[in-house]
Amino acid sequence: MSARKEKVIGILQPGYLPWLGFFEQMQRADVFVYYDDVQFEKGSWRNRNRIKTAQGPQWLTVPVLTKGHSFPLIKDVRINNAQPWAVKHIKAITQNYGKAFYFAEYASGLFAVLEKKWAFLLDLDVALVTWLREQLGIATPVLFSSELGIAGRNVERLIAIIHHLNGTVFYEGKAGMDYIEPALFQAEGIEVSFQEYEHPVYPQLYDGFTPFLSIIDLVLNCGPDSLAILTGTNSEREHA
């Protein structure tokens, strides 16, 4: 009996203009699942990220509507459009990346997404990631956990999702080492591979190199070389 063909599954909460490691997980996976029906956490990467300025990193935050101290599922979070957040973000990106080598090539496409009137944070996040992965050349199929019809809690549900997709490897972020028990997955025939991402150093504006920024820092500075820099390779992965 031949061994099963490896199939890597990535399951990750959506984020606003995510960092490089998010896209490395998406690129490495054979199927990528947006984990969109778990609780939204205030102060998380779901609605904010950082860009580089001459004074150091600057946060770009999308204001959201919350009732009291209770937070809805990520897919149900609404944007507070009473605040001119998109105008502020476009202004900040223009001021700090206007002299980036590939700003003129990519700015109009990026700003077109930001300028749309988004009601839900998830739709904004996914639209931006979709645009970014198109520029990068990442063709990994994507799904939404909320559309899979799979119940369960925590690890039990993750295992069920991976089985549903006929996955053999769960590619998890480094933060998952704090709560993921590989033995539970191995008992179900699933290997757990934790991301060990070595952040690349690439040309940036301003003095020194600042890691762990939004991927737009890479794209606006490095353009078509971004995927090779992101993955540390010179070729794109093909998905059957």
ChimeraX commands (.cxc) that place a marker at each C-alpha (Angstrom):
marker #1 position 0.00,0.00,0.00 radius 0.5
marker #1 position 1.51,3.31,-1.09 radius 0.5
marker #1 position 1.80,6.25,1.29 radius 0.5
marker #1 position -0.69,9.08,1.01 radius 0.5
marker #1 position 0.41,12.05,-1.05 radius 0.5
marker #1 position 1.30,14.98,1.19 radius 0.5
marker #1 position -1.34,17.70,1.29 radius 0.5
marker #1 position -0.55,20.79,3.34 radius 0.5
marker #1 position -3.39,22.73,4.94 radius 0.5
marker #1 position -2.99,26.25,6.31 radius 0.5
marker #1 position -5.68,27.62,8.63 radius 0.5
marker #1 position -5.26,31.23,9.67 radius 0.5
marker #1 position -7.37,34.13,10.86 radius 0.5
marker #1 position -7.61,36.92,8.28 radius 0.5
marker #1 position -5.58,40.08,8.86 radius 0.5
marker #1 position -5.33,43.66,7.65 radius 0.5
marker #1 position -2.46,44.08,5.19 radius 0.5
marker #1 position -0.69,41.09,6.81 radius 0.5
marker #1 position 3.03,40.56,7.35 radius 0.5
marker #1 position 5.27,38.42,5.17 radius 0.5
marker #1 position 4.81,35.26,7.23 radius 0.5
marker #1 position 1.07,35.20,6.51 radius 0.5
marker #1 position 1.74,34.99,2.79 radius 0.5
marker #1 position 4.51,32.43,3.27 radius 0.5
marker #1 position 1.96,30.18,4.97 radius 0.5
marker #1 position -0.50,30.75,2.13 radius 0.5
marker #1 position 2.16,30.03,-0.50 radius 0.5
marker #1 position 3.35,26.83,1.15 radius 0.5
marker #1 position -0.15,25.42,1.69 radius 0.5
marker #1 position -2.00,23.32,-0.87 radius 0.5
marker #1 position -5.25,24.70,0.53 radius 0.5
marker #1 position -5.54,27.82,2.70 radius 0.5
marker #1 position -8.51,28.33,5.02 radius 0.5
marker #1 position -9.52,31.70,6.42 radius 0.5
marker #1 position -10.50,30.96,10.03 radius 0.5
marker #1 position -13.23,33.59,9.98 radius 0.5
marker #1 position -15.83,32.30,12.44 radius 0.5
marker #1 position -13.87,32.60,15.67 radius 0.5
marker #1 position -14.14,35.52,18.08 radius 0.5
marker #1 position -12.62,38.85,17.11 radius 0.5
marker #1 position -9.94,40.04,19.53 radius 0.5
marker #1 position -9.46,43.74,20.18 radius 0.5
marker #1 position -5.93,44.95,19.49 radius 0.5
marker #1 position -5.16,42.01,17.21 radius 0.5
marker #1 position -3.81,41.89,13.66 radius 0.5
marker #1 position -7.34,41.49,12.26 radius 0.5
marker #1 position -7.76,45.25,11.85 radius 0.5
marker #1 position -4.29,46.75,12.03 radius 0.5
marker #1 position -0.68,46.52,10.88 radius 0.5
marker #1 position 2.46,48.61,10.62 radius 0.5
marker #1 position 4.29,50.51,7.91 radius 0.5
marker #1 position 7.76,52.08,8.00 radius 0.5
marker #1 position 8.30,55.82,8.35 radius 0.5
marker #1 position 11.36,58.00,8.83 radius 0.5
marker #1 position 10.44,58.12,12.53 radius 0.5
marker #1 position 9.98,54.37,12.86 radius 0.5
marker #1 position 7.03,51.95,12.52 radius 0.5
marker #1 position 3.54,53.49,12.32 radius 0.5
marker #1 position 0.28,51.67,12.99 radius 0.5
marker #1 position -2.54,51.67,10.45 radius 0.5
marker #1 position -5.74,50.69,12.25 radius 0.5
marker #1 position -9.21,50.13,10.82 radius 0.5
marker #1 position -11.79,51.29,13.40 radius 0.5
marker #1 position -14.50,48.74,14.13 radius 0.5
marker #1 position -17.90,48.81,15.80 radius 0.5
marker #1 position -18.25,46.81,19.00 radius 0.5
marker #1 position -21.03,46.69,21.56 radius 0.5
marker #1 position -19.78,47.08,25.10 radius 0.5
marker #1 position -17.13,44.53,25.97 radius 0.5
marker #1 position -18.46,41.69,23.82 radius 0.5
marker #1 position -16.86,40.97,20.47 radius 0.5
marker #1 position -18.53,39.19,17.54 radius 0.5
marker #1 position -17.09,36.57,15.25 radius 0.5
marker #1 position -14.49,37.92,12.84 radius 0.5
marker #1 position -16.85,37.53,9.90 radius 0.5
marker #1 position -19.48,39.68,11.61 radius 0.5
marker #1 position -17.26,42.62,12.62 radius 0.5
marker #1 position -18.41,45.89,11.06 radius 0.5
marker #1 position -16.14,48.78,10.16 radius 0.5
marker #1 position -16.76,52.17,11.75 radius 0.5
marker #1 position -16.96,54.21,8.57 radius 0.5
marker #1 position -17.88,57.35,10.50 radius 0.5
marker #1 position -14.13,57.74,10.82 radius 0.5
marker #1 position -12.13,58.62,7.66 radius 0.5
marker #1 position -9.71,55.74,8.19 radius 0.5
marker #1 position -9.19,54.94,4.49 radius 0.5
marker #1 position -8.25,58.53,3.67 radius 0.5
marker #1 position -5.76,58.52,6.55 radius 0.5
marker #1 position -4.23,55.20,5.51 radius 0.5
marker #1 position -3.85,56.25,1.88 radius 0.5
marker #1 position -2.27,59.52,2.99 radius 0.5
marker #1 position 0.15,57.73,5.33 radius 0.5
marker #1 position 1.16,55.20,2.67 radius 0.5
marker #1 position 1.64,57.95,0.08 radius 0.5
marker #1 position 3.70,60.14,2.40 radius 0.5
marker #1 position 5.96,57.31,3.51 radius 0.5
marker #1 position 6.24,55.23,0.33 radius 0.5
marker #1 position 5.84,57.83,-2.40 radius 0.5
marker #1 position 9.54,57.48,-3.20 radius 0.5
marker #1 position 9.55,53.68,-3.08 radius 0.5
marker #1 position 10.81,52.15,-6.33 radius 0.5
marker #1 position 7.51,50.42,-7.21 radius 0.5
marker #1 position 5.04,52.85,-5.62 radius 0.5
marker #1 position 3.83,54.20,-8.97 radius 0.5
marker #1 position 3.24,50.68,-10.28 radius 0.5
marker #1 position 1.19,49.36,-7.38 radius 0.5
marker #1 position -0.35,52.32,-5.54 radius 0.5
marker #1 position -3.42,52.78,-7.75 radius 0.5
marker #1 position -4.46,49.13,-7.39 radius 0.5
marker #1 position -3.92,49.12,-3.64 radius 0.5
marker #1 position -5.76,52.40,-3.14 radius 0.5
marker #1 position -8.67,51.25,-5.32 radius 0.5
marker #1 position -9.33,48.47,-2.80 radius 0.5
marker #1 position -8.99,50.79,0.19 radius 0.5
marker #1 position -11.30,53.41,-1.33 radius 0.5
marker #1 position -14.27,51.07,-1.69 radius 0.5
marker #1 position -17.02,51.41,0.91 radius 0.5
marker #1 position -16.59,48.27,2.99 radius 0.5
marker #1 position -19.18,47.39,5.64 radius 0.5
marker #1 position -17.45,44.31,7.05 radius 0.5
marker #1 position -13.83,43.99,8.14 radius 0.5
marker #1 position -13.55,40.46,6.71 radius 0.5
marker #1 position -14.48,41.64,3.22 radius 0.5
marker #1 position -11.86,44.39,3.38 radius 0.5
marker #1 position -9.15,42.07,4.70 radius 0.5
marker #1 position -9.83,39.38,2.11 radius 0.5
marker #1 position -10.03,41.87,-0.77 radius 0.5
marker #1 position -6.63,43.28,0.17 radius 0.5
marker #1 position -5.07,39.83,0.54 radius 0.5
marker #1 position -6.59,38.80,-2.80 radius 0.5
marker #1 position -5.08,41.83,-4.52 radius 0.5
marker #1 position -1.72,41.29,-2.83 radius 0.5
marker #1 position -1.52,37.59,-3.65 radius 0.5
marker #1 position -2.32,38.39,-7.28 radius 0.5
marker #1 position 0.64,40.77,-7.36 radius 0.5
marker #1 position 2.84,38.16,-5.68 radius 0.5
marker #1 position 1.69,35.30,-7.91 radius 0.5
marker #1 position 0.32,33.07,-5.13 radius 0.5
marker #1 position -2.30,30.73,-6.58 radius 0.5
marker #1 position -3.16,28.62,-3.51 radius 0.5
marker #1 position -6.91,27.82,-3.37 radius 0.5
marker #1 position -8.65,29.57,-0.47 radius 0.5
marker #1 position -11.72,28.61,1.56 radius 0.5
marker #1 position -13.60,30.02,4.57 radius 0.5
marker #1 position -14.13,27.98,7.72 radius 0.5
marker #1 position -17.60,29.53,8.08 radius 0.5
marker #1 position -18.64,27.95,4.77 radius 0.5
marker #1 position -17.43,24.41,5.51 radius 0.5
marker #1 position -20.27,23.47,7.86 radius 0.5
marker #1 position -17.90,21.88,10.37 radius 0.5
marker #1 position -18.72,22.19,14.06 radius 0.5
marker #1 position -16.53,21.54,17.08 radius 0.5
marker #1 position -14.24,23.43,19.39 radius 0.5
marker #1 position -10.61,24.41,19.12 radius 0.5
marker #1 position -8.30,21.51,18.21 radius 0.5
marker #1 position -11.19,19.14,17.54 radius 0.5
marker #1 position -12.50,21.47,14.86 radius 0.5
marker #1 position -9.11,22.08,13.28 radius 0.5
marker #1 position -8.63,18.32,12.92 radius 0.5
marker #1 position -12.11,17.99,11.41 radius 0.5
marker #1 position -11.38,20.72,8.87 radius 0.5
marker #1 position -8.10,19.10,7.85 radius 0.5
marker #1 position -9.78,15.70,7.47 radius 0.5
marker #1 position -12.56,17.30,5.42 radius 0.5
marker #1 position -9.92,18.63,3.03 radius 0.5
marker #1 position -8.02,15.32,2.95 radius 0.5
marker #1 position -5.01,17.05,4.46 radius 0.5
marker #1 position -1.96,15.22,5.79 radius 0.5
marker #1 position 0.02,18.19,7.14 radius 0.5
marker #1 position -1.18,21.12,9.26 radius 0.5
marker #1 position 1.11,24.08,8.62 radius 0.5
marker #1 position 0.73,26.26,11.69 radius 0.5
marker #1 position 2.26,29.56,12.73 radius 0.5
marker #1 position 4.94,29.69,15.40 radius 0.5
marker #1 position 2.46,31.15,17.91 radius 0.5
marker #1 position 0.53,27.87,17.70 radius 0.5
marker #1 position 3.29,26.17,19.66 radius 0.5
marker #1 position 1.70,27.67,22.78 radius 0.5
marker #1 position -1.58,25.78,22.41 radius 0.5
marker #1 position -1.29,23.14,19.68 radius 0.5
marker #1 position -0.45,19.61,20.87 radius 0.5
marker #1 position 1.03,17.76,17.87 radius 0.5
marker #1 position 0.27,14.38,19.47 radius 0.5
marker #1 position -3.48,15.01,19.15 radius 0.5
marker #1 position -3.10,15.58,15.42 radius 0.5
marker #1 position -0.67,12.69,14.95 radius 0.5
marker #1 position -3.23,10.38,16.54 radius 0.5
marker #1 position -5.53,11.39,13.67 radius 0.5
marker #1 position -2.89,10.81,11.00 radius 0.5
marker #1 position -1.98,14.49,10.64 radius 0.5
marker #1 position 1.55,15.86,10.89 radius 0.5
marker #1 position 1.96,19.29,12.49 radius 0.5
marker #1 position 4.60,21.54,10.95 radius 0.5
marker #1 position 5.27,24.81,12.78 radius 0.5
marker #1 position 6.39,27.75,10.70 radius 0.5
marker #1 position 10.05,28.61,11.21 radius 0.5
marker #1 position 10.11,31.72,9.09 radius 0.5
marker #1 position 13.46,33.43,8.62 radius 0.5
marker #1 position 12.53,37.02,7.91 radius 0.5
marker #1 position 14.41,38.22,4.81 radius 0.5
marker #1 position 16.33,41.47,4.69 radius 0.5
marker #1 position 15.43,43.50,1.60 radius 0.5
marker #1 position 15.82,47.10,0.38 radius 0.5
marker #1 position 13.72,49.56,2.42 radius 0.5
marker #1 position 13.38,53.31,2.62 radius 0.5
marker #1 position 14.89,55.19,5.56 radius 0.5
marker #1 position 17.76,54.13,7.79 radius 0.5
marker #1 position 18.27,50.55,8.93 radius 0.5
marker #1 position 16.06,47.54,8.36 radius 0.5
marker #1 position 12.76,47.06,10.19 radius 0.5
marker #1 position 11.24,43.53,10.08 radius 0.5
marker #1 position 7.68,42.35,10.74 radius 0.5
marker #1 position 5.90,45.12,8.84 radius 0.5
marker #1 position 2.92,44.83,6.52 radius 0.5
marker #1 position 3.82,43.11,3.28 radius 0.5
marker #1 position 3.10,46.33,1.40 radius 0.5
marker #1 position 6.53,47.47,2.59 radius 0.5
marker #1 position 8.07,44.61,0.61 radius 0.5
marker #1 position 5.84,44.97,-2.44 radius 0.5
marker #1 position 6.24,48.73,-2.82 radius 0.5
marker #1 position 10.02,48.47,-2.44 radius 0.5
marker #1 position 10.76,45.27,-4.37 radius 0.5
marker #1 position 7.87,44.77,-6.79 radius 0.5
marker #1 position 8.12,41.61,-8.94 radius 0.5
marker #1 position 10.98,40.25,-6.85 radius 0.5
marker #1 position 8.74,40.14,-3.76 radius 0.5
marker #1 position 7.70,36.48,-3.95 radius 0.5
marker #1 position 11.26,35.23,-4.38 radius 0.5
marker #1 position 12.34,37.39,-1.43 radius 0.5
marker #1 position 9.34,36.28,0.61 radius 0.5
marker #1 position 9.97,32.57,0.13 radius 0.5
marker #1 position 13.74,32.61,-0.25 radius 0.5
marker #1 position 13.42,30.96,-3.67 radius 0.5
marker #1 position 13.70,32.00,-7.29 radius 0.5
marker #1 position 10.61,30.25,-8.59 radius 0.5
marker #1 position 6.92,30.15,-7.83 radius 0.5
marker #1 position 5.25,27.02,-6.58 radius 0.5
marker #1 position 2.71,25.48,-8.92 radius 0.5
marker #1 position -0.59,24.11,-7.63 radius 0.5
marker #1 position -2.20,21.24,-9.43 radius 0.5
marker link #1:1,2 radius 0.2
marker link #1:2,3 radius 0.2
marker link #1:3,4 radius 0.2
marker link #1:4,5 radius 0.2
marker link #1:5,6 radius 0.2
marker link #1:6,7 radius 0.2
marker link #1:7,8 radius 0.2
marker link #1:8,9 radius 0.2
marker link #1:9,10 radius 0.2
marker link #1:10,11 radius 0.2
marker link #1:11,12 radius 0.2
marker link #1:12,13 radius 0.2
marker link #1:13,14 radius 0.2
marker link #1:14,15 radius 0.2
marker link #1:15,16 radius 0.2
marker link #1:16,17 radius 0.2
marker link #1:17,18 radius 0.2
marker link #1:18,19 radius 0.2
marker link #1:19,20 radius 0.2
marker link #1:20,21 radius 0.2
marker link #1:21,22 radius 0.2
marker link #1:22,23 radius 0.2
marker link #1:23,24 radius 0.2
marker link #1:24,25 radius 0.2
marker link #1:25,26 radius 0.2
marker link #1:26,27 radius 0.2
marker link #1:27,28 radius 0.2
marker link #1:28,29 radius 0.2
marker link #1:29,30 radius 0.2
marker link #1:30,31 radius 0.2
marker link #1:31,32 radius 0.2
marker link #1:32,33 radius 0.2
marker link #1:33,34 radius 0.2
marker link #1:34,35 radius 0.2
marker link #1:35,36 radius 0.2
marker link #1:36,37 radius 0.2
marker link #1:37,38 radius 0.2
marker link #1:38,39 radius 0.2
marker link #1:39,40 radius 0.2
marker link #1:40,41 radius 0.2
marker link #1:41,42 radius 0.2
marker link #1:42,43 radius 0.2
marker link #1:43,44 radius 0.2
marker link #1:44,45 radius 0.2
marker link #1:45,46 radius 0.2
marker link #1:46,47 radius 0.2
marker link #1:47,48 radius 0.2
marker link #1:48,49 radius 0.2
marker link #1:49,50 radius 0.2
marker link #1:50,51 radius 0.2
marker link #1:51,52 radius 0.2
marker link #1:52,53 radius 0.2
marker link #1:53,54 radius 0.2
marker link #1:54,55 radius 0.2
marker link #1:55,56 radius 0.2
marker link #1:56,57 radius 0.2
marker link #1:57,58 radius 0.2
marker link #1:58,59 radius 0.2
marker link #1:59,60 radius 0.2
marker link #1:60,61 radius 0.2
marker link #1:61,62 radius 0.2
marker link #1:62,63 radius 0.2
marker link #1:63,64 radius 0.2
marker link #1:64,65 radius 0.2
marker link #1:65,66 radius 0.2
marker link #1:66,67 radius 0.2
marker link #1:67,68 radius 0.2
marker link #1:68,69 radius 0.2
marker link #1:69,70 radius 0.2
marker link #1:70,71 radius 0.2
marker link #1:71,72 radius 0.2
marker link #1:72,73 radius 0.2
marker link #1:73,74 radius 0.2
marker link #1:74,75 radius 0.2
marker link #1:75,76 radius 0.2
marker link #1:76,77 radius 0.2
marker link #1:77,78 radius 0.2
marker link #1:78,79 radius 0.2
marker link #1:79,80 radius 0.2
marker link #1:80,81 radius 0.2
marker link #1:81,82 radius 0.2
marker link #1:82,83 radius 0.2
marker link #1:83,84 radius 0.2
marker link #1:84,85 radius 0.2
marker link #1:85,86 radius 0.2
marker link #1:86,87 radius 0.2
marker link #1:87,88 radius 0.2
marker link #1:88,89 radius 0.2
marker link #1:89,90 radius 0.2
marker link #1:90,91 radius 0.2
marker link #1:91,92 radius 0.2
marker link #1:92,93 radius 0.2
marker link #1:93,94 radius 0.2
marker link #1:94,95 radius 0.2
marker link #1:95,96 radius 0.2
marker link #1:96,97 radius 0.2
marker link #1:97,98 radius 0.2
marker link #1:98,99 radius 0.2
marker link #1:99,100 radius 0.2
marker link #1:100,101 radius 0.2
marker link #1:101,102 radius 0.2
marker link #1:102,103 radius 0.2
marker link #1:103,104 radius 0.2
marker link #1:104,105 radius 0.2
marker link #1:105,106 radius 0.2
marker link #1:106,107 radius 0.2
marker link #1:107,108 radius 0.2
marker link #1:108,109 radius 0.2
marker link #1:109,110 radius 0.2
marker link #1:110,111 radius 0.2
marker link #1:111,112 radius 0.2
marker link #1:112,113 radius 0.2
marker link #1:113,114 radius 0.2
marker link #1:114,115 radius 0.2
marker link #1:115,116 radius 0.2
marker link #1:116,117 radius 0.2
marker link #1:117,118 radius 0.2
marker link #1:118,119 radius 0.2
marker link #1:119,120 radius 0.2
marker link #1:120,121 radius 0.2
marker link #1:121,122 radius 0.2
marker link #1:122,123 radius 0.2
marker link #1:123,124 radius 0.2
marker link #1:124,125 radius 0.2
marker link #1:125,126 radius 0.2
marker link #1:126,127 radius 0.2
marker link #1:127,128 radius 0.2
marker link #1:128,129 radius 0.2
marker link #1:129,130 radius 0.2
marker link #1:130,131 radius 0.2
marker link #1:131,132 radius 0.2
marker link #1:132,133 radius 0.2
marker link #1:133,134 radius 0.2
marker link #1:134,135 radius 0.2
marker link #1:135,136 radius 0.2
marker link #1:136,137 radius 0.2
marker link #1:137,138 radius 0.2
marker link #1:138,139 radius 0.2
marker link #1:139,140 radius 0.2
marker link #1:140,141 radius 0.2
marker link #1:141,142 radius 0.2
marker link #1:142,143 radius 0.2
marker link #1:143,144 radius 0.2
marker link #1:144,145 radius 0.2
marker link #1:145,146 radius 0.2
marker link #1:146,147 radius 0.2
marker link #1:147,148 radius 0.2
marker link #1:148,149 radius 0.2
marker link #1:149,150 radius 0.2
marker link #1:150,151 radius 0.2
marker link #1:151,152 radius 0.2
marker link #1:152,153 radius 0.2
marker link #1:153,154 radius 0.2
marker link #1:154,155 radius 0.2
marker link #1:155,156 radius 0.2
marker link #1:156,157 radius 0.2
marker link #1:157,158 radius 0.2
marker link #1:158,159 radius 0.2
marker link #1:159,160 radius 0.2
marker link #1:160,161 radius 0.2
marker link #1:161,162 radius 0.2
marker link #1:162,163 radius 0.2
marker link #1:163,164 radius 0.2
marker link #1:164,165 radius 0.2
marker link #1:165,166 radius 0.2
marker link #1:166,167 radius 0.2
marker link #1:167,168 radius 0.2
marker link #1:168,169 radius 0.2
marker link #1:169,170 radius 0.2
marker link #1:170,171 radius 0.2
marker link #1:171,172 radius 0.2
marker link #1:172,173 radius 0.2
marker link #1:173,174 radius 0.2
marker link #1:174,175 radius 0.2
marker link #1:175,176 radius 0.2
marker link #1:176,177 radius 0.2
marker link #1:177,178 radius 0.2
marker link #1:178,179 radius 0.2
marker link #1:179,180 radius 0.2
marker link #1:180,181 radius 0.2
marker link #1:181,182 radius 0.2
marker link #1:182,183 radius 0.2
marker link #1:183,184 radius 0.2
marker link #1:184,185 radius 0.2
marker link #1:185,186 radius 0.2
marker link #1:186,187 radius 0.2
marker link #1:187,188 radius 0.2
marker link #1:188,189 radius 0.2
marker link #1:189,190 radius 0.2
marker link #1:190,191 radius 0.2
marker link #1:191,192 radius 0.2
marker link #1:192,193 radius 0.2
marker link #1:193,194 radius 0.2
marker link #1:194,195 radius 0.2
marker link #1:195,196 radius 0.2
marker link #1:196,197 radius 0.2
marker link #1:197,198 radius 0.2
marker link #1:198,199 radius 0.2
marker link #1:199,200 radius 0.2
marker link #1:200,201 radius 0.2
marker link #1:201,202 radius 0.2
marker link #1:202,203 radius 0.2
marker link #1:203,204 radius 0.2
marker link #1:204,205 radius 0.2
marker link #1:205,206 radius 0.2
marker link #1:206,207 radius 0.2
marker link #1:207,208 radius 0.2
marker link #1:208,209 radius 0.2
marker link #1:209,210 radius 0.2
marker link #1:210,211 radius 0.2
marker link #1:211,212 radius 0.2
marker link #1:212,213 radius 0.2
marker link #1:213,214 radius 0.2
marker link #1:214,215 radius 0.2
marker link #1:215,216 radius 0.2
marker link #1:216,217 radius 0.2
marker link #1:217,218 radius 0.2
marker link #1:218,219 radius 0.2
marker link #1:219,220 radius 0.2
marker link #1:220,221 radius 0.2
marker link #1:221,222 radius 0.2
marker link #1:222,223 radius 0.2
marker link #1:223,224 radius 0.2
marker link #1:224,225 radius 0.2
marker link #1:225,226 radius 0.2
marker link #1:226,227 radius 0.2
marker link #1:227,228 radius 0.2
marker link #1:228,229 radius 0.2
marker link #1:229,230 radius 0.2
marker link #1:230,231 radius 0.2
marker link #1:231,232 radius 0.2
marker link #1:232,233 radius 0.2
marker link #1:233,234 radius 0.2
marker link #1:234,235 radius 0.2
marker link #1:235,236 radius 0.2
marker link #1:236,237 radius 0.2
marker link #1:237,238 radius 0.2
marker link #1:238,239 radius 0.2
marker link #1:239,240 radius 0.2
view
